[in-house]
Amino acid sequence: MVDIILVRHASTSWSGVRYCGISDPPLSPTGLAEARRLAERLAPDLPPDCRIVSSPSRRALATASAIADAARAPGVSIDPRWQEADVGVAEGRTFDELTEIAAFDAFYKRMIARIEIRDVSSAFAMEQIKYTTEVPLGSVVEE
């Protein structure tokens, strides 16, 4: 049996404020502290030969590296298939800015109606998990 733990990167200065897909902001000071706390919590349960895989984004790699260091794991493997999706017109914009963009408005309304979530950042996260984890997750299990 294989145990898999999925970890989303810690906070950046954009978290909860701006949509971030392919942009690559680093972890904020708060995010660095979050990554350290998470690493300290996970490390005792991780075997020394555990495999840690990250997207190439700075925020994900910094979070994964903190975990690898705390667990004394051999390192972090970078897999571009875990890269976040391009969120198009939403990229880098604040949530308020998006409500003013007509092109996004129809997309937003369809997404909310279909997923029934009021927090669009959660809707993006759910869609991201659905569409980007199938192939990379399967390869982690196979390798």
Helices and strands as residue ranges (DSSP letters): H 29-42, G 43-45, E 52-54, H 58-71, E 76-78, G 80-82, G 88-90, H 95-99, H 102-115, H 120-132, H 134-142
